[in-house]
Amino acid sequence: MKSISKHAKLNMLALAIASVFSSNALSASDPEALAAAIAKQEAELSALKIQLQQLAEQQKQQALSDSQAEQLAIAAEQKEAELLSKSHWDKFSFKSYGSVIYTSDEYYDNVQDTSPERRNRFDLERIVTEFGYQFNDQWDMEVEIEYEHGGTGTSLEYDGFDEFGEFEAEVEAGGEVMIEKAEIRYRPSAAFGVKFGNIHLPVGLSSTLHKPSQYLTVQRHKSEATMLPAVWNENGIGIFGEVADFHYQAQVVSGLNSEYFRTYDWVASGHQKRFEHVNADDLAYVVRLDYGNFKTGSALGASYYYGNTSGNRHKTNKLSADGTVEILSVAGAFVEGPWILRGQYLYGTLSDSDAITQANKTTPGLKPGNFAQVGSKSEAFFVEAGVDLGQFTAVPITVFANIDYSNPLKEVETGVATKRYENTWISAGVNYFPIPEIVIKAEAGVHQVAVSAIPDTNFFALGVGYQFSL
């Protein structure tokens, strides 16, 4: 219709011009009439010029609209083609990190030994692979598999019908292959999310900073290893979220098993990862609140763990007491410019520790060996400080100093706690980053035991670690 209207206007214009020239011919003999006719023609021509300009503007606007519509159509087609060609593989993610280390330490054969022997060792400490899948904007999952010490490990299975209840070990190789995380997450907003499955407990900084570039020492901090399971994970459900600079977590998870509590690492060996089935008669409860982000910079945080343990024993008739474990952790980090400072304090209590010790001594199949009393209280801390010299020079090196302290036998319910398990490690070293994904470490230090008859020992360690993501 628009094109017909434009042609009609052009026809009308032609007719008007023709009539003007015809009237000119008729009135050419009369000067006054001729002047009037000329004035009339000029007025009509002016009007016609305005109409022509308006018509030209309309045509220009129409052409512009048609061009924009064509561009939008092309963009829509390209977007549709992009969405159609997008593969489900784009929703997958893969990450990996690992480390290999060399250590030279002086070892004691047993707790009575006061003459250490130096041993040098290589260890493919761990290789970790992380697989993720993003279902949509709100749902995703992640599976983390850890290969420790280059082997496949051992497992324990409890057989209640063999010799009145035995722990049977299936030995396959010298290391471990473990599912360290297998969780599904639902996060509709940054302020709230839910995760369930096999999840990391937010107790101890190693659960957050466990990749080689996230701690300065060659090995993860020894102080934490004498109290807690390494990168502690349990089956359960948790909520999490971020509000402003505050990060919170709350979890209900499977508890520990007091059958494996020991003097030298307190409740750490009570982690049920060694069993084919995880008992959940006693659950545990965890809360954590952080201000800032430990992974990216400066932060302060605290966590609290509470759970009974005796209900998770396979031989439940050996112990009627609760065996309640409580753990408080407080941590801080200052990472600004070239300066790195991190620290953590752990404090734990165990009720009924005497009863647990007596019950473990007489449990068939455990082969407990040395069963000194399990601590009713335990504590540990570390402080590491470093300077990134790469901020001042072209060489990407960080120098550091570190102290780790642990006392898993801080107090006992009866008697006097031995100082044999009170240890301090003081060290210094360097981290070198040839590329951002690889770190080469060296560390040397002294190990002190809080018993005057036991001499201080020296240790040295080298390590290479990597991490990447696809």
C-alpha positions as CSV (number, residue, x, y, z in Angstrom):
1,M,0.0,0.0,0.0
2,K,2.8,2.3,0.7
3,S,4.4,1.8,-2.7
4,I,0.9,2.5,-4.4
5,S,0.5,5.7,-2.4
6,K,4.0,6.9,-3.5
7,H,3.2,6.3,-7.2
8,A,-0.1,8.1,-6.8
9,K,1.6,11.1,-5.4
10,L,4.1,11.2,-8.3
11,N,1.2,11.0,-10.8
12,M,-0.6,13.8,-9.1
13,L,2.6,15.9,-9.2
14,A,3.0,15.2,-13.0
15,L,-0.6,16.2,-13.6
16,A,-0.2,19.4,-11.6
17,I,2.9,20.4,-13.6
18,A,1.1,19.7,-16.9
19,S,-1.8,21.8,-15.9
20,V,0.5,24.7,-14.9
21,F,2.2,24.7,-18.3
22,S,-1.1,24.4,-20.1
23,S,-2.5,27.4,-18.2
24,N,0.7,29.3,-19.1
25,A,0.0,28.7,-22.7
26,L,-3.6,29.9,-22.5
27,S,-2.8,33.1,-20.6
28,A,0.5,34.2,-22.3
29,S,-1.2,37.2,-24.1
30,D,-2.4,38.9,-20.9
31,P,0.6,40.3,-18.8
32,E,-1.4,40.6,-15.5
33,A,-2.9,37.2,-15.9
34,L,0.5,35.9,-16.9
35,A,2.1,37.3,-13.6
36,A,-0.7,35.9,-11.6
37,A,-0.3,32.5,-13.2
38,I,3.5,32.6,-12.6
39,A,3.0,33.4,-8.9
40,K,0.5,30.6,-8.6
41,Q,2.9,28.3,-10.4
42,E,5.7,29.2,-8.0
43,A,3.5,28.6,-5.0
44,E,2.5,25.2,-6.3
45,L,6.1,24.3,-7.2
46,S,7.2,25.2,-3.6
47,A,4.4,23.0,-2.3
48,L,5.4,20.2,-4.6
49,K,9.1,20.5,-3.5
50,I,8.0,20.1,0.1
51,Q,6.0,17.0,-0.8
52,L,9.0,15.6,-2.8
53,Q,11.3,16.1,0.2
54,Q,8.8,14.4,2.6
55,L,8.4,11.6,0.1
56,A,12.2,11.2,-0.1
57,E,12.5,11.2,3.7
58,Q,9.8,8.5,3.9
59,Q,11.6,6.3,1.4
60,K,14.9,6.8,3.4
61,Q,13.3,5.8,6.7
62,Q,11.7,2.8,5.0
63,A,15.0,1.6,3.6
64,L,16.7,2.0,7.0
65,S,13.9,0.0,8.7
66,D,14.2,-2.7,6.1
67,S,18.0,-2.9,6.7
68,Q,17.6,-3.1,10.5
69,A,15.1,-5.8,10.2
70,E,17.4,-7.7,7.8
71,Q,20.3,-7.4,10.3
72,L,18.2,-8.6,13.2
73,A,17.0,-11.6,11.2
74,I,20.6,-12.5,10.3
75,A,21.7,-12.1,14.0
76,A,18.8,-14.3,15.1
77,E,19.7,-17.0,12.5
78,Q,23.4,-16.9,13.7
79,K,22.4,-17.3,17.3
80,E,20.1,-20.1,16.6
81,A,22.8,-21.8,14.6
82,E,25.3,-21.3,17.4
83,L,22.9,-22.9,19.9
84,L,22.1,-25.8,17.7
85,S,25.8,-26.4,17.1
86,K,26.8,-26.2,20.8
87,S,27.7,-29.6,22.1
88,H,26.9,-31.1,25.5
89,W,30.6,-31.5,26.0
90,D,30.8,-27.8,26.6
91,K,29.1,-28.4,29.9
92,F,31.9,-30.6,31.1
93,S,34.9,-29.3,33.0
94,F,38.1,-31.0,34.0
95,K,40.8,-30.0,36.6
96,S,43.8,-31.7,37.9
97,Y,46.6,-31.2,40.4
98,G,49.3,-33.3,41.9
99,S,52.8,-33.4,43.5
100,V,55.9,-35.6,43.7
101,I,58.3,-35.1,46.6
102,Y,61.7,-36.2,47.9
103,T,62.3,-36.2,51.6
104,S,65.3,-36.8,53.8
105,D,64.2,-37.3,57.5
106,E,65.6,-38.9,60.6
107,Y,63.2,-41.5,61.9
108,Y,62.7,-43.3,65.2
109,D,61.8,-47.0,65.1
110,N,59.3,-46.6,68.0
111,V,58.4,-44.3,70.8
112,Q,61.1,-45.8,73.1
113,D,63.8,-45.2,70.5
114,T,66.1,-42.2,71.1
115,S,68.6,-42.8,68.3
116,P,67.1,-41.7,65.0
117,E,68.1,-43.1,61.6
118,R,68.2,-41.0,58.4
119,R,66.2,-42.3,55.5
120,N,65.8,-40.7,52.0
121,R,62.6,-41.3,50.1
122,F,60.7,-40.4,46.9
123,D,57.0,-40.3,46.9
124,L,54.4,-39.7,44.2
125,E,52.4,-38.0,46.8
126,R,49.2,-37.6,45.0
127,I,47.5,-37.1,41.6
128,V,44.0,-35.6,41.8
129,T,41.5,-35.4,38.9
130,E,38.3,-33.4,39.1
131,F,35.4,-33.9,36.7
132,G,32.4,-31.5,36.6
133,Y,29.2,-31.2,34.7
134,Q,26.9,-28.1,34.5
135,F,23.3,-29.3,34.1
136,N,22.0,-25.7,33.9
137,D,22.5,-22.4,35.6
138,Q,21.4,-23.8,39.0
139,W,22.4,-27.5,39.0
140,D,25.9,-29.0,38.7
141,M,27.9,-31.9,40.0
142,E,31.6,-32.6,40.7
143,V,33.6,-35.8,41.2
144,E,37.1,-35.7,42.6
145,I,39.4,-38.8,42.5
146,E,42.7,-38.9,44.3
147,Y,45.5,-41.3,43.6
148,E,48.0,-41.4,46.5
149,H,51.5,-42.8,46.6
150,G,51.1,-44.4,43.1
151,G,49.0,-47.4,44.3
152,T,45.5,-48.6,44.7
153,G,45.4,-49.1,48.5
154,T,43.8,-51.3,51.0
155,S,40.3,-51.6,52.4
156,L,38.8,-53.0,55.5
157,E,35.6,-55.0,55.7
158,Y,33.9,-55.9,58.9
159,D,32.7,-59.5,59.1
160,G,30.5,-60.0,62.1
161,F,30.1,-63.8,61.6
162,D,33.8,-64.7,61.4
163,E,35.4,-65.6,64.8
164,F,32.8,-63.4,66.6
165,G,33.6,-60.4,64.5
166,E,36.8,-59.6,62.6
167,F,38.2,-56.8,60.5
168,E,39.4,-58.3,57.2
169,A,41.9,-56.3,55.1
170,E,42.0,-56.6,51.3
171,V,45.5,-55.5,50.3
172,E,45.8,-54.6,46.6
173,A,48.8,-52.2,46.4
174,G,50.8,-49.7,48.4
175,G,48.8,-46.5,47.9
176,E,45.2,-45.4,47.6
177,V,42.6,-44.5,45.0
178,M,39.9,-42.6,46.8
179,I,36.7,-40.7,45.9
180,E,37.6,-37.5,47.6
181,K,34.4,-35.7,46.5
182,A,31.2,-36.7,44.7
183,E,28.6,-34.0,45.2
184,I,25.6,-32.5,43.5
185,R,25.0,-28.8,44.0
186,Y,21.8,-26.7,43.6
187,R,22.5,-23.0,43.8
188,P,19.6,-20.7,42.8
189,S,21.5,-17.6,44.0
190,A,24.9,-16.5,45.4
191,A,23.3,-16.2,48.8
192,F,22.1,-19.8,49.1
193,G,23.0,-23.2,47.8
194,V,22.6,-26.9,48.8
195,K,25.1,-29.7,48.2
196,F,24.8,-33.4,49.0
197,G,26.8,-36.5,48.4
198,N,30.4,-37.0,49.5
199,I,31.4,-33.5,50.5
200,H,34.4,-31.7,52.0
201,L,34.1,-30.6,55.6
202,P,35.1,-27.0,56.2
203,V,37.2,-27.9,59.2
204,G,40.9,-27.1,58.8
205,L,42.5,-25.0,56.1
206,S,43.6,-28.1,54.1
207,S,40.0,-28.6,53.1
208,T,40.2,-25.2,51.3
209,L,43.9,-24.8,50.5
210,H,45.0,-28.2,49.4
211,K,46.6,-27.6,46.0
212,P,50.4,-27.3,45.9
213,S,50.4,-23.6,45.0
214,Q,48.0,-22.8,47.9
215,Y,50.5,-23.6,50.8
216,L,54.1,-22.7,51.0
217,T,55.6,-25.9,52.6
218,V,56.6,-28.9,50.5
219,Q,54.0,-31.1,52.2
220,R,50.7,-30.1,53.7
221,H,50.9,-28.8,57.2
222,K,52.0,-31.6,59.6
223,S,50.1,-30.0,62.5
224,E,46.7,-30.5,61.0
225,A,47.6,-34.1,60.0
226,T,48.1,-35.0,63.6
227,M,44.5,-34.1,64.5
228,L,42.2,-34.2,61.5
229,P,41.7,-36.4,58.4
230,A,43.5,-35.0,55.4
231,V,41.1,-32.9,53.2
232,W,38.3,-34.2,55.4
233,N,35.3,-35.5,53.4
234,E,32.1,-37.3,54.6
235,N,28.8,-38.3,53.2
236,G,26.0,-35.9,54.0
237,I,24.2,-32.7,53.1
238,G,25.1,-29.0,53.5
239,I,24.0,-25.5,52.8
240,F,26.3,-22.7,51.7
241,G,26.2,-19.2,50.4
242,E,27.8,-15.8,50.2
243,V,26.4,-12.5,51.5
244,A,28.6,-9.5,50.9
245,D,32.1,-10.6,51.9
246,F,30.8,-13.3,54.3
247,H,30.8,-17.0,53.3
248,Y,28.9,-19.5,55.4
249,Q,28.5,-23.3,55.5
250,A,26.4,-25.7,57.6
251,Q,26.5,-29.5,57.3
252,V,25.0,-32.7,58.6
253,V,27.4,-35.6,57.8
254,S,28.5,-39.1,58.8
255,G,30.5,-39.2,62.0
256,L,33.8,-40.7,63.0
257,N,34.4,-44.3,64.3
258,S,36.2,-44.3,67.6
259,E,37.6,-47.8,67.0
260,Y,40.5,-46.2,65.2
261,F,41.3,-43.3,67.4
262,R,45.0,-43.3,68.2
263,T,47.5,-41.5,70.4
264,Y,49.7,-40.1,67.6
265,D,46.9,-38.6,65.4
266,W,44.0,-38.3,67.9
267,V,40.7,-38.8,65.9
268,A,42.2,-38.5,62.4
269,S,42.3,-42.3,61.8
270,G,38.6,-42.5,62.8
271,H,37.7,-41.3,59.4
272,Q,35.6,-44.2,57.9
273,K,37.1,-43.9,54.4
274,R,38.9,-47.2,54.9
275,F,35.6,-49.1,55.2
276,E,33.5,-50.4,52.3
277,H,30.4,-49.1,54.1
278,V,30.1,-46.0,56.3
279,N,28.2,-46.4,59.5
280,A,25.8,-43.4,60.1
281,D,24.3,-44.3,63.5
282,D,26.1,-41.2,64.9
283,L,26.0,-38.1,62.7
284,A,28.1,-35.0,63.0
285,Y,27.3,-31.3,62.6
286,V,29.6,-28.7,61.2
287,V,29.3,-24.9,60.8
288,R,31.7,-22.4,59.4
289,L,31.8,-18.7,58.8
290,D,34.5,-16.8,56.8
291,Y,35.0,-13.1,56.1
292,G,36.9,-12.8,52.8
293,N,38.1,-15.6,50.7
294,F,41.1,-17.8,51.6
295,K,41.6,-19.0,48.1
296,T,42.0,-15.5,46.6
297,G,43.5,-13.4,49.3
298,S,43.0,-12.1,52.8
299,A,40.4,-13.7,55.1
300,L,39.3,-14.6,58.6
301,G,37.3,-17.7,59.5
302,A,36.2,-20.1,62.2
303,S,34.5,-23.5,62.2
304,Y,33.0,-25.8,64.8
305,Y,32.5,-29.6,64.6
306,Y,30.3,-31.7,67.0
307,G,29.6,-35.4,66.8
308,N,29.3,-38.7,68.8
309,T,31.4,-41.6,67.6
310,S,30.7,-44.8,69.6
311,G,27.5,-45.5,67.6
312,N,29.6,-45.9,64.5
313,R,31.7,-48.7,66.0
314,H,31.3,-52.1,64.4
315,K,31.5,-53.8,67.8
316,T,29.0,-51.6,69.5
317,N,28.8,-53.8,72.5
318,K,32.4,-52.9,73.5
319,L,31.5,-49.3,74.5
320,S,28.4,-47.7,75.8
321,A,29.7,-44.1,76.2
322,D,29.1,-41.5,73.6
323,G,32.7,-40.6,72.7
324,T,31.8,-37.0,71.7
325,V,34.2,-35.1,69.5
326,E,34.3,-31.3,69.5
327,I,36.7,-29.4,67.3
328,L,37.1,-25.6,67.1
329,S,39.3,-24.1,64.3
330,V,40.2,-20.4,63.9
331,A,42.2,-19.3,60.8
332,G,43.4,-16.1,59.2
333,A,45.2,-15.0,56.1
334,F,46.8,-11.7,54.9
335,V,47.8,-11.8,51.3
336,E,48.6,-8.3,50.0
337,G,51.1,-7.4,47.3
338,P,54.2,-9.4,47.9
339,W,53.3,-10.3,51.5
340,I,51.8,-13.7,52.5
341,L,50.8,-14.6,56.0
342,R,48.6,-17.5,57.0
343,G,47.8,-19.2,60.3
344,Q,45.5,-21.6,62.0
345,Y,44.7,-22.8,65.5
346,L,42.9,-26.1,66.2
347,Y,41.5,-27.2,69.6
348,G,39.6,-30.4,70.2
349,T,38.1,-32.4,73.0
350,L,37.1,-36.1,73.2
351,S,34.7,-37.4,76.0
352,D,35.1,-40.9,77.4
353,S,38.7,-41.2,76.1
354,D,39.7,-43.7,78.8
355,A,36.7,-46.0,77.9
356,I,37.6,-45.8,74.2
357,T,41.2,-46.8,74.9
358,Q,40.1,-49.8,77.0
359,A,37.6,-50.9,74.4
360,N,40.1,-50.6,71.5
361,K,42.6,-52.7,73.3
362,T,40.3,-55.7,73.3
363,T,38.6,-55.4,69.9
364,P,39.4,-58.5,67.7
365,G,41.3,-58.0,64.5
366,L,42.4,-54.4,65.1
367,K,46.0,-55.3,65.9
368,P,46.4,-52.0,67.8
369,G,50.1,-52.3,68.6
370,N,51.0,-49.5,71.0
371,F,47.9,-48.3,72.8
372,A,48.9,-45.4,74.9
373,Q,46.0,-43.4,76.1
374,V,43.9,-41.4,73.6
375,G,43.9,-37.7,74.4
376,S,40.9,-36.1,76.0
377,K,42.2,-32.8,74.6
378,S,44.2,-32.0,71.6
379,E,45.6,-28.9,70.0
380,A,47.7,-27.8,67.0
381,F,48.6,-24.6,65.1
382,F,50.7,-23.4,62.2
383,V,52.0,-20.0,60.9
384,E,53.6,-19.5,57.5
385,A,55.0,-16.2,56.2
386,G,56.3,-15.5,52.8
387,V,57.5,-12.8,50.5
388,D,56.9,-12.9,46.7
389,L,60.2,-11.7,45.3
390,G,58.6,-11.7,41.9
391,Q,57.0,-8.4,42.8
392,F,60.5,-6.8,42.9
393,T,62.5,-8.9,40.4
394,A,61.9,-10.8,37.2
395,V,62.4,-14.1,39.0
396,P,59.1,-15.6,40.2
397,I,60.3,-16.9,43.6
398,T,58.7,-16.8,47.0
399,V,60.8,-17.3,50.1
400,F,59.1,-18.4,53.3
401,A,59.4,-19.4,56.9
402,N,57.0,-21.8,58.7
403,I,56.3,-23.3,62.2
404,D,54.0,-26.2,62.8
405,Y,53.1,-27.4,66.4
406,S,50.9,-30.3,67.4
407,N,50.0,-32.1,70.6
408,P,47.3,-34.8,70.1
409,L,47.8,-35.8,73.8
410,K,47.5,-32.4,75.4
411,E,45.4,-33.8,78.2
412,V,44.2,-37.3,79.3
413,E,41.2,-38.2,81.5
414,T,43.4,-40.0,84.1
415,G,47.1,-39.9,84.8
416,V,49.7,-37.6,83.2
417,A,50.0,-37.1,79.4
418,T,53.3,-38.0,77.9
419,K,55.2,-35.3,76.0
420,R,56.4,-37.9,73.4
421,Y,53.8,-36.8,70.9
422,E,54.2,-33.0,71.4
423,N,56.1,-32.0,68.2
424,T,57.3,-28.7,66.7
425,W,58.6,-28.3,63.1
426,I,60.4,-25.1,62.2
427,S,61.5,-24.6,58.6
428,A,62.4,-22.2,55.8
429,G,62.3,-22.6,52.0
430,V,61.5,-21.3,48.6
431,N,58.7,-21.7,46.0
432,Y,59.7,-21.2,42.3
433,F,57.1,-20.8,39.6
434,P,58.6,-21.4,36.1
435,I,55.1,-21.0,34.8
436,P,51.9,-20.2,36.8
437,E,50.7,-23.8,36.6
438,I,53.9,-25.4,38.1
439,V,55.7,-24.8,41.4
440,I,59.1,-26.2,42.4
441,K,59.7,-26.2,46.2
442,A,62.6,-26.7,48.6
443,E,62.4,-26.7,52.4
444,A,64.8,-27.4,55.2
445,G,64.1,-27.4,58.9
446,V,64.4,-28.9,62.4
447,H,62.0,-31.2,64.2
448,Q,61.7,-31.0,68.0
449,V,60.1,-33.3,70.4
450,A,59.1,-32.0,73.9
451,V,61.2,-34.7,75.6
452,S,64.7,-33.7,76.7
453,A,66.1,-37.2,76.1
454,I,65.1,-37.1,72.4
455,P,67.5,-35.0,70.3
456,D,66.3,-32.6,67.7
457,T,66.4,-33.9,64.1
458,N,66.9,-32.1,60.8
459,F,64.8,-32.6,57.6
460,F,65.0,-31.6,54.0
461,A,62.4,-31.8,51.3
462,L,62.0,-31.1,47.6
463,G,58.8,-31.1,45.7
464,V,57.2,-30.4,42.3
465,G,53.5,-29.6,42.0
466,Y,51.2,-28.7,39.2
467,Q,47.6,-27.7,38.6
468,F,45.5,-26.8,35.6
469,S,41.9,-26.6,34.4
470,L,40.2,-27.1,31.1
